[in-house]
């Protein structure tokens, strides 16, 4: 439970949700409905998310932005899924809703900051 004044944050694995296909995005949003912050790890995302040509990452990120659910993807190595994915991570360095970080500690630190 978050302390008074702290945002309610959870990992997707705690919600029992994994994104492998387009239909899973709705399940994720439903499970995270009351959250103010969401942490996604590599294990929470299927291979199609990392294959940018599939469009699944774009749909996921756009949906997260639309519902204003601050989300952090925790990936130890942004380049592990290719140069284009590393570029995408870099482009989100200052994004107000979807960020990429290397550790869960970084994720929680960013999610606990007030919205800009």
DSSP file (Angstrom, degrees, kcal/mol; ACC not computed):
  #  RESIDUE AA STRUCTURE BP1 BP2  ACC     N-H-->O    O-->H-N    N-H-->O    O-->H-N    TCO  KAPPA ALPHA  PHI   PSI    X-CA   Y-CA   Z-CA
    1    1 A X              0   0    0      0, 0.0     2,-0.1     0, 0.0     7,-0.0   0.000 360.0 360.0 360.0 133.1    0.0    0.0    0.0
    2    2 A X        -     0   0    0      4,-0.1     3,-0.1     1,-0.1     6,-0.1  -0.440 360.0-111.4 -72.1 151.0    1.4    3.5   -0.8
    3    3 A X    >   -     0   0    0      1,-0.2     3,-2.4     4,-0.1    -1,-0.1  -0.352  54.2 -66.7 -74.6 163.7    1.7    5.9    2.0
    4    4 A X  T 3  S+     0   0    0      1,-0.3    -1,-0.2    -2,-0.1     3,-0.1  -0.250 125.3  15.0 -53.7 131.6   -0.6    8.9    2.1
    5    5 A X  T 3  S+     0   0    0      1,-0.3     2,-0.3    -3,-0.1    -1,-0.3   0.237  98.6 116.7  87.5 -14.0    0.2   11.3   -0.7
    6    6 A X  S <  S-     0   0    0     -3,-2.4    -1,-0.3     1,-0.1    -4,-0.1  -0.671  71.2-109.3 -87.3 142.3    2.3    8.7   -2.7
    7    7 A X        -     0   0    0     -2,-0.3     2,-0.7   105,-0.1    -4,-0.1  -0.362  30.9-109.5 -68.4 149.3    1.0    7.6   -6.1
    8    8 A X        +     0   0    0     26,-0.2    28,-3.2    -6,-0.1    29,-1.5  -0.724  48.3 175.4 -81.8 113.7   -0.4    4.1   -6.4
    9    9 A X  E     +a   37   0A   0     -2,-0.7     2,-0.3    27,-0.2    29,-0.2  -0.928   6.9 172.6-123.8 142.3    2.1    2.2   -8.5
   10   10 A X  E     -a   38   0A   0     27,-1.6    29,-2.4    -2,-0.4     2,-0.3  -0.986  31.2-117.7-145.7 157.2    2.3   -1.5   -9.5
   11   11 A X  E >>  -a   39   0A   0     -2,-0.3     3,-1.0    27,-0.2     4,-1.0  -0.711  29.6-122.5 -87.7 146.1    4.2   -3.8  -11.8
   12   12 A X  H >>>S+     0   0    0     27,-2.5     5,-1.8    -2,-0.3     3,-0.7   0.865 113.5  60.6 -56.9 -36.3    2.3   -5.5  -14.6
   13   13 A X  H >45S+     0   0    0     26,-0.3     3,-0.5     1,-0.3    -1,-0.3   0.831 100.0  55.0 -62.5 -31.2    3.3   -8.9  -13.1
   14   14 A X  H <45S+     0   0    0     -3,-1.0    -1,-0.3     1,-0.2    -2,-0.2   0.771 107.6  50.4 -69.9 -25.8    1.5   -8.0   -9.9
   15   15 A X  H <<5S-     0   0    0     -4,-1.0    -1,-0.2    -3,-0.7    -2,-0.2   0.546 112.1-122.3 -88.0  -9.0   -1.6   -7.4  -11.9
   16   16 A X  T <<5 +     0   0    0     -4,-0.7     2,-0.4    -3,-0.5    -3,-0.2   0.809  68.2 129.9  72.6  30.7   -1.3  -10.7  -13.7
   17   17 A X      < -     0   0    0     -5,-1.8     2,-0.3    11,-0.1    -1,-0.3  -0.932  33.4-179.2-122.8 142.4   -1.2   -9.2  -17.1
   18   18 A X        -     0   0    0     -2,-0.4     2,-0.8    -3,-0.1     3,-0.2  -0.992  23.6-134.2-135.4 142.4    1.2   -9.7  -20.0
   19   19 A X  B     +d   45   0B   0     25,-2.9    27,-3.6    -2,-0.3    30,-0.3  -0.859  47.8 137.1-103.7 106.7    1.1   -7.9  -23.4
   20   20 A X  S    S+     0   0    0     -2,-0.8     2,-0.3     1,-0.3    28,-0.2   0.559  71.3  15.4-115.4 -21.5    1.6  -10.4  -26.2
   21   21 A X  S >> S-     0   0    0     -3,-0.2     3,-1.4     1,-0.1     4,-0.5  -0.924  86.3 -91.5-149.9 168.8   -1.1   -9.1  -28.7
   22   22 A X  H >> S+     0   0    0     -2,-0.3     3,-1.5     1,-0.3     4,-0.6   0.861 120.2  58.9 -53.8 -41.6   -3.3   -6.1  -29.4
   23   23 A X  H 3> S+     0   0    0      1,-0.3     4,-1.0     2,-0.2     3,-0.4   0.764  95.4  65.1 -62.5 -25.1   -6.2   -7.6  -27.3
   24   24 A X  H <> S+     0   0    0     -3,-1.4     4,-2.3     1,-0.2    -1,-0.3   0.718  86.5  70.7 -72.3 -20.1   -3.9   -7.7  -24.2
   25   25 A X  H <X S+     0   0    0     -3,-1.5     4,-2.5    -4,-0.5    -1,-0.2   0.923  98.0  48.9 -64.1 -43.3   -3.6   -3.9  -24.2
   26   26 A X  H  X S+     0   0    0     -4,-0.6     4,-2.6    -3,-0.4    -1,-0.2   0.899 110.4  51.2 -61.8 -41.3   -7.3   -3.5  -23.0
   27   27 A X  H  X S+     0   0    0     -4,-1.0     4,-2.4     2,-0.2    -1,-0.2   0.898 110.3  49.7 -63.4 -39.8   -6.7   -6.1  -20.3
   28   28 A X  H  X S+     0   0    0     -4,-2.3     4,-1.9     2,-0.2    -2,-0.2   0.939 111.6  47.3 -63.8 -47.3   -3.7   -4.2  -19.1
   29   29 A X  H  < S+     0   0    0     -4,-2.5    -2,-0.2     1,-0.2    -1,-0.2   0.904 113.0  49.8 -62.5 -41.6   -5.6   -0.9  -19.0
   30   30 A X  H >< S+     0   0    0     -4,-2.6     3,-1.1     1,-0.2    -1,-0.2   0.915 111.9  47.2 -62.6 -43.5   -8.5   -2.6  -17.2
   31   31 A X  H 3< S+     0   0    0     -4,-2.4     3,-0.3     1,-0.2    -1,-0.2   0.802 116.5  44.6 -68.3 -28.6   -6.2   -4.1  -14.6
   32   32 A X  T >< S+     0   0    0     -4,-1.9     3,-2.0     1,-0.2    -1,-0.2   0.245  77.8 120.2 -98.5  12.4   -4.3   -0.8  -14.1
   33   33 A X  T <  S+     0   0    0     -3,-1.1    -1,-0.2     1,-0.3    -2,-0.1   0.820  78.6  38.2 -49.9 -44.0   -7.5    1.3  -13.9
   34   34 A X  T 3  S+     0   0    0     -3,-0.3    -1,-0.3    -4,-0.2   -26,-0.2   0.424  97.1 105.7 -91.3   1.6   -6.9    2.7  -10.4
   35   35 A X    <   -     0   0    0     -3,-2.0   -26,-0.2     1,-0.1     3,-0.1  -0.422  52.1-162.9 -82.6 156.5   -3.2    3.1  -10.7
   36   36 A X  S    S+     0   0    0    -28,-3.2    34,-0.6     1,-0.3     2,-0.3   0.464  82.6  26.1-107.7 -10.9   -1.3    6.3  -11.2
   37   37 A X  E     -ab   9  70A   0    -29,-1.5   -27,-1.6    32,-0.1     2,-0.4  -0.984  63.9-162.1-154.9 143.2    1.9    4.5  -12.4
   38   38 A X  E     -ab  10  71A   0     32,-2.3    34,-2.6    -2,-0.3     2,-0.5  -0.981   6.1-155.0-129.7 136.6    2.7    1.3  -14.1
   39   39 A X  E     -ab  11  72A   0    -29,-2.4   -27,-2.5    -2,-0.4     2,-0.4  -0.957  11.1-170.3-113.5 122.8    6.0   -0.6  -14.4
   40   40 A X  E     - b   0  73A   0     32,-3.0    34,-3.3    -2,-0.5     2,-0.2  -0.929   3.4-166.6-110.1 133.9    6.5   -2.9  -17.3
   41   41 A X  E >   - b   0  74A   0     -2,-0.4     3,-1.4    32,-0.2     4,-0.4  -0.657  40.4 -99.4-109.2 171.9    9.5   -5.3  -17.4
   42   42 A X  G >  S+     0   0    0     32,-0.8     3,-1.3     1,-0.3    33,-0.1   0.859 123.6  58.8 -56.6 -36.8   10.8   -7.3  -20.4
   43   43 A X  G 3  S+     0   0    0      1,-0.3    -1,-0.3   -25,-0.0    -3,-0.0   0.697  99.1  58.8 -68.5 -19.3    9.0  -10.3  -19.0
   44   44 A X  G <  S+     0   0    0     -3,-1.4   -25,-2.9   -26,-0.1     2,-0.4   0.523  99.8  68.7 -85.3  -6.2    5.7   -8.5  -19.2
   45   45 A X  B <  S-d   19   0B   0     -3,-1.3   -25,-0.2    -4,-0.4     2,-0.0  -0.944  75.0-135.9-123.1 131.6    6.0   -7.9  -22.9
   46   46 A X    >>  -     0   0    0    -27,-3.6     3,-1.4    -2,-0.4     4,-0.8  -0.290  36.4 -97.2 -77.3 168.4    5.9  -10.5  -25.7
   47   47 A X  H 3> S+     0   0    0      1,-0.3     4,-0.9     2,-0.2     3,-0.3   0.766 118.5  66.4 -58.7 -28.7    8.3  -10.5  -28.6
   48   48 A X  H 34 S+     0   0    0    -28,-0.2     9,-0.4     1,-0.2     8,-0.4   0.805  93.8  59.8 -66.1 -27.8    5.9   -8.6  -30.9
   49   49 A X  H <4 S+     0   0    0     -3,-1.4     8,-0.3   -30,-0.3    -1,-0.2   0.899 107.2  45.9 -64.1 -39.0    6.2   -5.5  -28.7
   50   50 A X  H  < S+     0   0    0     -4,-0.8     2,-1.2    -3,-0.3    -1,-0.2   0.644  95.6  79.5 -81.2 -15.1    9.9   -5.4  -29.4
   51   51 A X    ><  -     0   0    0     -4,-0.9     3,-2.5     1,-0.2     5,-0.4  -0.774  69.5-166.2 -91.6  93.4    9.4   -6.0  -33.2
   52   52 A X  G >  S+     0   0    0     -2,-1.2     3,-1.4     1,-0.3     6,-0.2   0.754  79.2  68.6 -58.2 -28.6    8.5   -2.4  -34.0
   53   53 A X  G 3  S+     0   0    0      1,-0.3    -1,-0.3    -3,-0.1    -5,-0.1   0.699  88.0  67.8 -63.3 -18.5    7.2   -3.3  -37.4
   54   54 A X  G <  S-     0   0    0     -3,-2.5    -1,-0.3    -6,-0.3    -2,-0.2   0.751  97.5-137.4 -73.3 -23.5    4.3   -5.1  -35.8
   55   55 A X  S <> S+     0   0    0     -3,-1.4     4,-2.3    -4,-0.4     5,-0.2   0.373  72.0 115.8  82.3  -5.1    2.9   -1.9  -34.5
   56   56 A X  H  > S+     0   0    0     -8,-0.4     4,-2.7    -5,-0.4     5,-0.2   0.905  73.4  50.3 -66.4 -41.5    2.1   -3.4  -31.1
   57   57 A X  H  > S+     0   0    0     -9,-0.4     4,-3.0    -8,-0.3     5,-0.2   0.925 111.1  49.8 -61.7 -43.5    4.5   -1.1  -29.2
   58   58 A X  H  > S+     0   0    0     -6,-0.2     4,-2.6     2,-0.2     5,-0.2   0.915 112.3  46.7 -61.6 -44.3    3.0    2.0  -30.9
   59   59 A X  H  X S+     0   0    0     -4,-2.3     4,-2.3     2,-0.2    -1,-0.2   0.914 113.8  49.4 -63.4 -43.2   -0.5    0.9  -30.1
   60   60 A X  H  X S+     0   0    0     -4,-2.7     4,-2.3     2,-0.2    -2,-0.2   0.956 114.2  43.6 -60.9 -51.6    0.5    0.2  -26.5
   61   61 A X  H  X S+     0   0    0     -4,-3.0     4,-2.3     1,-0.2    -2,-0.2   0.902 113.5  50.8 -64.5 -41.3    2.3    3.5  -26.0
   62   62 A X  H  X S+     0   0    0     -4,-2.6     4,-2.7    -5,-0.2    -1,-0.2   0.899 110.9  49.2 -64.4 -39.3   -0.5    5.5  -27.6
   63   63 A X  H  X S+     0   0    0     -4,-2.3     4,-2.2     2,-0.2    -1,-0.2   0.918 109.9  50.9 -64.9 -43.0   -3.1    3.8  -25.5
   64   64 A X  H  <>S+     0   0    0     -4,-2.3     5,-2.4     1,-0.2     4,-0.3   0.902 112.7  46.6 -60.9 -40.8   -1.1    4.5  -22.3
   65   65 A X  H ><5S+     0   0    0     -4,-2.3     3,-1.1     3,-0.2    -2,-0.2   0.927 110.3  53.3 -65.6 -45.3   -0.8    8.2  -23.3
   66   66 A X  H 3<5S+     0   0    0     -4,-2.7    -2,-0.2     1,-0.3    -1,-0.2   0.867 114.0  40.9 -59.7 -38.8   -4.5    8.4  -24.2
   67   67 A X  T 3<5S-     0   0    0     -4,-2.2    -1,-0.3    -5,-0.1    -2,-0.2   0.423 109.7-125.5 -90.5   2.1   -5.6    7.1  -20.8
   68   68 A X  T < 5 +     0   0    0     -3,-1.1     2,-0.8    -4,-0.3    -3,-0.2   0.876  53.1 156.1  56.5  43.3   -2.8    9.2  -19.1
   69   69 A X      < -     0   0    0     -5,-2.4    -1,-0.2    -6,-0.2     2,-0.2  -0.871  41.5-135.3-100.9 104.9   -1.3    6.2  -17.3
   70   70 A X  E     -b   37   0A   0     -2,-0.8   -32,-2.3   -34,-0.6     2,-0.4  -0.421  33.3-176.6 -61.8 125.9    2.3    7.1  -16.5
   71   71 A X  E     -bc  38  98A   0     26,-3.4    28,-2.4   -34,-0.2     2,-0.4  -0.972  19.1-162.0-134.0 140.5    4.3    4.0  -17.5
   72   72 A X  E     -bc  39  99A   0    -34,-2.6   -32,-3.0    -2,-0.4     2,-0.6  -0.988   9.7-150.2-124.4 130.6    7.9    3.0  -17.3
   73   73 A X  E     -bc  40 100A   0     26,-2.9    28,-2.5    -2,-0.4     2,-0.8  -0.887  13.1-151.7 -96.9 121.5    9.5    0.2  -19.2
   74   74 A X  E     +bc  41 101A   0    -34,-3.3   -32,-0.8    -2,-0.6     2,-0.4  -0.843  28.1 159.0 -97.8 110.3   12.4   -1.3  -17.3
   75   75 A X        -     0   0    0     26,-2.8     3,-0.3    -2,-0.8    28,-0.1  -0.971  33.5-153.9-133.8 116.5   15.0   -2.7  -19.7
   76   76 A X  S    S+     0   0    0     -2,-0.4     2,-0.4     1,-0.2    -1,-0.1   0.854  92.4  27.9 -58.3 -35.0   18.6   -3.3  -18.6
   77   77 A X    >   -     0   0    0      1,-0.1     3,-1.6    25,-0.0    -1,-0.2  -0.901  63.8-169.0-133.5 104.0   19.8   -3.0  -22.2
   78   78 A X  G >  S+     0   0    0     -2,-0.4     3,-0.8    -3,-0.3    -1,-0.1   0.823  90.2  54.9 -60.3 -31.8   17.8   -0.8  -24.6
   79   79 A X  G >  S+     0   0    0      1,-0.2     3,-2.0     2,-0.1    -1,-0.3   0.522  79.2  92.5 -82.0  -5.3   19.8   -2.1  -27.5
   80   80 A X  G <  S+     0   0    0     -3,-1.6    -1,-0.2     1,-0.3    -2,-0.1   0.732  90.0  46.3 -61.9 -20.5   19.1   -5.7  -26.8
   81   81 A X  G <  S-     0   0    0     -3,-0.8     4,-0.3     1,-0.4    -1,-0.3   0.121 127.0 -80.8-109.6  19.8   16.1   -5.6  -29.1
   82   82 A X    <>  -     0   0    0     -3,-2.0     4,-2.0     1,-0.1    -1,-0.4  -0.168  46.5 -72.4 105.3 164.4   17.9   -3.8  -31.9
   83   83 A X  H  > S+     0   0    0      1,-0.2     4,-2.2     2,-0.2     5,-0.2   0.878 125.6  53.1 -62.7 -42.1   19.0   -0.3  -33.0
   84   84 A X  H  > S+     0   0    0      1,-0.2     4,-2.1     2,-0.2    -1,-0.2   0.890 109.5  48.9 -64.3 -38.3   15.5    0.9  -33.8
   85   85 A X  H  > S+     0   0    0     -4,-0.3     4,-2.3     2,-0.2    -1,-0.2   0.900 109.7  51.9 -68.4 -38.7   14.2   -0.1  -30.3
   86   86 A X  H  X S+     0   0    0     -4,-2.0     4,-2.2     2,-0.2    -2,-0.2   0.885 109.1  51.2 -62.2 -38.7   17.1    1.6  -28.7
   87   87 A X  H  X S+     0   0    0     -4,-2.2     4,-2.5     2,-0.2    -2,-0.2   0.907 108.0  52.0 -64.2 -42.0   16.3    4.8  -30.7
   88   88 A X  H  X S+     0   0    0     -4,-2.1     4,-1.1     2,-0.2    -2,-0.2   0.922 109.4  49.6 -59.6 -44.9   12.7    4.5  -29.5
   89   89 A X  H  < S+     0   0    0     -4,-2.3     3,-0.5     1,-0.2    11,-0.3   0.909 111.1  49.6 -60.7 -42.2   13.9    4.3  -25.9
   90   90 A X  H >< S+     0   0    0     -4,-2.2     3,-1.6     1,-0.2    -1,-0.2   0.885 105.7  56.5 -64.5 -39.6   16.1    7.3  -26.4
   91   91 A X  H 3< S+     0   0    0     -4,-2.5     3,-0.4     1,-0.3    -1,-0.2   0.752 104.5  54.6 -64.2 -24.1   13.2    9.3  -27.9
   92   92 A X  T >< S+     0   0    0     -4,-1.1     3,-0.9    -3,-0.5     8,-0.3   0.227  72.1 111.6 -93.9  14.1   11.2    8.7  -24.7
   93   93 A X  T <  S+     0   0    0     -3,-1.6    -1,-0.2     1,-0.3    -2,-0.1   0.799  95.0  20.0 -59.0 -29.9   13.9   10.1  -22.5
   94   94 A X  T 3  S+     0   0    0     -3,-0.4    -1,-0.3    -4,-0.2    -2,-0.1   0.171  88.1 139.4-125.5  16.5   11.7   13.1  -21.6
   95   95 A X    <   -     0   0    0     -3,-0.9    -3,-0.1     3,-0.3    -4,-0.0  -0.389  50.2-139.5 -64.6 137.5    8.3   11.8  -22.5
   96   96 A X  S    S+     0   0    0      1,-0.1    20,-0.2    -2,-0.1    -1,-0.1   0.679  94.0  22.0 -74.8 -16.1    5.6   12.9  -19.9
   97   97 A X  S    S+     0   0    0      1,-0.3   -26,-3.4   -27,-0.1     2,-0.5   0.727 121.4  41.9-120.0 -34.6    3.8    9.6  -19.9
   98   98 A X  E     +c   71   0A   0    -28,-0.2     2,-0.3   -26,-0.1    -1,-0.3  -0.971  63.7 170.1-126.9 120.2    6.0    6.7  -21.2
   99   99 A X  E     -c   72   0A   0    -28,-2.4   -26,-2.9    -2,-0.5     2,-0.4  -0.857  24.6-141.7-125.4 160.1    9.7    6.4  -20.2
  100  100 A X  E     +c   73   0A   0    -11,-0.3     2,-0.3    -2,-0.3   -26,-0.2  -0.982  28.0 166.4-118.8 133.7   12.4    3.8  -20.5
  101  101 A X  E     -c   74   0A   0    -28,-2.5   -26,-2.8    -2,-0.4     3,-0.1  -0.886  39.6-126.4-139.1 171.6   14.8    3.2  -17.6
  102  102 A X  S    S+     0   0    0     -2,-0.3     2,-0.3   -28,-0.2   -28,-0.1   0.710  86.8  33.2 -93.9 -22.7   17.4    0.5  -16.7
  103  103 A X  S  > S-     0   0    0      1,-0.1     4,-1.8   -28,-0.1    -1,-0.1  -0.929  71.4-123.4-136.0 157.5   16.2   -0.4  -13.2
  104  104 A X  H  > S+     0   0    0     -2,-0.3     4,-2.8     1,-0.2     5,-0.2   0.846 113.0  60.8 -66.2 -32.7   13.0   -0.6  -11.2
  105  105 A X  H  > S+     0   0    0      1,-0.2     4,-2.2     2,-0.2    -1,-0.2   0.926 105.2  47.0 -59.4 -44.5   14.5    1.8   -8.7
  106  106 A X  H  > S+     0   0    0      2,-0.2     4,-2.3     1,-0.2    -1,-0.2   0.898 111.4  53.0 -61.9 -40.1   14.7    4.5  -11.5
  107  107 A X  H  X S+     0   0    0     -4,-1.8     4,-2.6     1,-0.2    -2,-0.2   0.942 110.7  44.7 -61.5 -49.3   11.2    3.6  -12.5
  108  108 A X  H  X S+     0   0    0     -4,-2.8     4,-1.8     1,-0.2    -1,-0.2   0.888 110.7  54.8 -64.7 -38.9    9.7    4.1   -9.0
  109  109 A X  H  X S+     0   0    0     -4,-2.2     4,-0.6    -5,-0.2    -1,-0.2   0.934 112.4  42.7 -59.9 -46.4   11.7    7.3   -8.5
  110  110 A X  H >< S+     0   0    0     -4,-2.3     3,-1.0     1,-0.2    -2,-0.2   0.918 113.4  51.4 -67.8 -42.7   10.3    8.8  -11.8
  111  111 A X  H 3< S+     0   0    0     -4,-2.6    -1,-0.2     1,-0.3    -2,-0.2   0.787 105.8  56.1 -66.7 -26.7    6.7    7.6  -11.1
  112  112 A X  H 3< S+     0   0    0     -4,-1.8    -1,-0.3    -5,-0.2    -2,-0.2   0.628  88.3  94.5 -82.2 -12.9    6.7    9.1   -7.6
  113  113 A X  S << S-     0   0    0     -3,-1.0     3,-0.1    -4,-0.6    -3,-0.0  -0.500  88.8-101.1 -73.7 147.9    7.6   12.6   -8.9
  114  114 A X        -     0   0    0     -2,-0.2    -1,-0.1     1,-0.1    -2,-0.1  -0.330  47.1 -90.1 -64.4 152.2    4.6   14.9   -9.5
  115  115 A X              0   0    0      1,-0.1    -1,-0.1    -3,-0.1   -18,-0.1  -0.311 360.0 360.0 -59.3 145.4    3.5   15.3  -13.1
  116  116 A X              0   0    0    -20,-0.2    -1,-0.1    -3,-0.1    -2,-0.1   0.431 360.0 360.0 -86.9 360.0    5.2   18.1  -15.0
